[in-house]
Amino acid sequence: MNPVNPALLDHLEWKAEQILGQLRDGHSLDHLSAVYEVPEPHLRARVPDWRRKYPDQERGPARLSRSVP
């Protein structure tokens, strides 16, 4: 596997809470890997640390209905 760019790793750390929210909302690691252009194994390895660091992102707010009045 090619090494991941250190600047990208810093950017992912900055986006960790957003990524956890996207996982909570049902996005797959495969999808997020493509979005953030980082190998899925790297995301898979980082998620447990992020879940410990940002536990509130796992619970998140209640989802709102998007029904049209």
KAZI-V556336 format. One record per residue. N is the residue number from 1. RES is the residue in one letter. PHI is phi in whole degrees, -180 to 180 (none if undefined). D_LAST is the distance of its C-alpha to the last C-alpha in whole Angstrom. Layout:
# KAZI-V556336
N RES PHI D_LAST
N RES PHI D_LAST
This chain:
# KAZI-V556336
1 M none 50
2 N -72 50
3 P -66 50
4 V -87 46
5 N -57 47
6 P -57 47
7 A -65 45
8 L -66 42
9 L -62 43
10 D -62 42
11 H -64 39
12 L -64 38
13 E -62 39
14 W -67 37
15 K -94 34
16 A -53 34
17 E -64 32
18 Q -65 29
19 I -63 31
20 L -61 31
21 G -63 27
22 Q -68 26
23 L -63 29
24 R -59 27
25 D -80 24
26 G 107 26
27 H -72 27
28 S -86 31
29 L -62 34
30 D -61 35
31 H -64 32
32 L -67 32
33 S -60 36
34 A -69 35
35 V -62 33
36 Y -93 35
37 E 52 38
38 V -136 40
39 P -58 42
40 E -55 40
41 P -59 43
42 H -67 43
43 L -61 39
44 R -58 40
45 A -71 43
46 R -84 41
47 V -55 38
48 P -59 40
49 D -65 41
50 W -65 38
51 R -65 36
52 R -72 39
53 K -75 39
54 Y -127 35
55 P -63 34
56 D -66 31
57 Q -71 29
58 E -73 30
59 R -81 28
60 G 63 25
61 P -75 22
62 A -65 20
63 R -74 17
64 L -97 14
65 S -72 11
66 R -106 9
67 S -68 6
68 V -90 4
69 P -66 0
